[in-house]
Amino acid sequence: MRENFSRVPLQKVNELRLRSACPAVVALGSRSFFLTPEGLSQNPSDAVMVSKTDIETIIHKASDYSLYAVNEQLKKGFITIRGGVRIGITGEVVIEDGKVSTIKNIQAINIRIPHQVRGTSYKILPYVFGQTSPYNTLIISPPGAGKTTMLRDLAWQLCDKYLMPNVLILDERGEIAANWQGENQLDVGAFTDVISGASKSYGFENGIRSMRPDVIICDELATRDDMDMIRQAVRSGVCVFASVHARGIDDIRAKPIFRELVDDMVFDRYVILTTKETAGNITGVLDKHLKMMYT
């Protein structure tokens, strides 16, 4: 499988999906192909078949042959390895005392490969930065549309273009900065601090207190606790750049915990991305009154 994958343009690959006893699938942008001995094909009959042994081998290599060492991540359904590569995992969830203790009998994995794409945020910069400070901004995006890539570039722009001295990234899954043993594998700017592997609540509470950031950047808001942390940060005078999985502002307003943020105008800007060939395709920028500013 490794030999076959060597014939694929890795710099364009977003995902590699491997399911036991199924063809290997490679995602380039928004399109999916089957992995074959010659490279990529749209014909599943040409595809390399994945075995359970393949999946087990990859998981063991990704964990440096110690599943125990990565079990805290496993319990959340993924492993993050060097370079910010996240391996999503499905299998049999083991429950002990009402809590997830691990995942066993892994059936499928999704290897997500991050890319440094400089300039993806360039078109929105006039809308998310004021004359003296940035606006609280929520990036709305379906999976695979480039929201993490956009956040990463915004962090770099904050430091390089706007010379913001104190930027803090809360990298819960290790995908934005890809911090590995204390070093960022991806460029998020010279004045950026990173808290990796911790919950957003830990990052907001301790990050604001200890690092005094001007801007906090975080990915994939999902829970009521996340919303409360955003409110607390904004009330403390900290600007927030965040993202959420959705297809548009109507999807956001359909979820009560998100609708409250919209109705209370916690965010000043909403950037909407769509799934196309490349990351960061912008379909609109709305202000806090949901008036379209850019299309």
Helices and strands as residue ranges (DSSP letters): H 2-5, G 10-12, E 13-19, E 25-28, E 31-36, E 39-41, G 44-46, H 52-62, G 67-70, H 71-74, E 78-81, G 82-84, E 85-96, E 99-112, G 122-124, H 125-128, E 137-141, H 147-160, E 167-171, E 179-180, E 183-184, E 192-196, H 200-211, E 215-218, H 224-235, E 239-245, H 249-253, H 256-263, E 269-274, E 281-287, E 292-294
